[in-house]
Amino acid sequence: MRTTMKLLSAALAVAAATVGTMAFVGMSHAEQIGAVDTVFKWIGPDHKIVVDAYDDPKVPGVTCYVSRAKTGGIKGGLGLAEDRSEASIACQATGNIQFPAPLRQQEEVFTERTSLLFKRLRVVRMVDAKRNALIYMTYSDRVIEGSPQNSVTAVAVPQGTAIPLK
């Protein structure tokens, strides 16, 4: 019985450490820009809205800022809570936009687990070649049922810089 409890505790600790971590499909990591508390919790962390910055791993010079709800309380502190589906995104040219390699017309750029097992926040990059722009959309999905709530932003690529496509 004690061994089972120790294994369960270890599994929960590992799950808690991985929940809420954003990972680029390529490489890179999130940089938390800030957070605001939205609900005070007596036990465990408060509910909050966090803002993270992500540099697009395939397009140097573009940074995306994603704001999302983060559930607190006991369940949130242990990584067992499911974060809400709402998120907002804004991407900007933060340097010279470069294309080291051709891009796919549409591809997932980064993803984050927002529940212990089944829910993820995703960001997809789309290329609008006609308007010479990069479109980024964030949404939430779940194994059984996702959410239609989404947010979209566009980054205009300077005239004269063609977006290479695969």
ZAKE-693035 format. One line per 8 residues: number of its first residue (from 1); their letters; for each residue x, y, z of C-alpha. Coordinates in steps of 0.25 Angstrom, whole numbers. Layout:
NUM	A	X Y Z; ...
//
This chain:
1	MRTTMKLL	0 0 0; 11 10 3; 18 7 -10; 6 9 -17; 4 23 -10; 18 27 -13; 17 23 -28; 4 31 -29
9	SAALAVAA	10 43 -22; 22 42 -31; 13 41 -44; 5 53 -39; 18 61 -37; 23 58 -51; 9 62 -57; 9 75 -49
17	ATVGTMAF	23 79 -54; 18 76 -69; 5 83 -68; 5 97 -73; 18 96 -80; 18 102 -94; 27 95 -104; 30 99 -118
25	VGMSHAEQ	28 89 -128; 42 92 -133; 50 98 -122; 51 109 -112; 43 112 -99; 33 122 -93; 38 134 -86; 27 139 -76
33	IGAVDTVF	25 154 -77; 16 156 -66; 3 151 -59; -9 157 -52; -17 151 -41; -32 150 -44; -37 142 -32; -31 140 -18
41	KWIGPDHK	-30 126 -13; -28 123 2; -20 110 -1; -11 109 -13; -8 119 -24; -18 130 -28; -25 129 -42; -18 138 -51
49	IVVDAYDD	-16 142 -66; -2 140 -71; 5 146 -83; 17 138 -89; 26 142 -101; 30 132 -111; 40 134 -122; 35 127 -135
57	PKVPGVTC	46 116 -137; 45 116 -152; 44 131 -154; 54 139 -147; 49 153 -144; 35 149 -140; 31 148 -126; 17 144 -121
65	YVSRAKTG	10 148 -108; 0 139 -103; -9 142 -91; -17 131 -84; -24 128 -72; -17 119 -61; -25 112 -51; -20 113 -37
73	GIKGGLGL	-25 107 -24; -21 93 -19; -24 86 -32; -16 97 -40; -4 96 -31; -4 81 -32; -6 82 -47; -19 75 -47
81	AEDRSEAS	-28 86 -51; -32 89 -65; -29 103 -70; -40 110 -78; -40 110 -93; -40 125 -95; -26 131 -100; -22 143 -108
89	IACQATGN	-10 145 -117; -2 156 -123; 10 154 -131; 20 165 -135; 32 167 -144; 43 169 -133; 54 169 -142; 58 167 -157
97	IQFPAPLR	49 156 -162; 57 145 -168; 53 131 -174; 65 122 -173; 57 111 -179; 43 110 -187; 31 109 -179; 19 100 -180
105	QQEEVFTE	6 107 -184; 0 103 -170; 7 97 -158; 7 97 -143; 17 106 -137; 15 103 -122; 6 95 -112; 3 95 -97
113	RTSLLFKR	-3 85 -88; -15 91 -81; -20 79 -73; -14 67 -68; -17 58 -80; -26 63 -91; -26 78 -93; -16 86 -101
121	LRVVRMVD	-14 101 -105; -9 101 -119; -3 112 -128; -3 110 -143; 4 119 -153; -2 121 -167; 4 127 -179; -4 138 -187
129	AKRNALIY	5 139 -199; -4 148 -207; -3 158 -196; 11 155 -192; 7 152 -177; 8 142 -166; -4 139 -159; -4 132 -145
137	MTYSDRVI	-16 126 -139; -18 121 -125; -29 111 -120; -31 100 -110; -34 85 -113; -38 73 -105; -38 58 -109; -53 57 -109
145	EGSPQNSV	-57 72 -112; -49 84 -114; -54 99 -113; -57 108 -125; -52 120 -117; -40 125 -124; -31 137 -126; -24 142 -138
153	TAVAVPQG	-13 152 -142; -5 155 -154; 10 160 -156; 12 167 -169; 25 163 -176; 33 175 -182; 31 178 -197; 42 171 -205
161	TAIPLK	43 160 -195; 36 148 -201; 31 137 -192; 38 124 -197; 28 112 -197; 30 97 -197
//
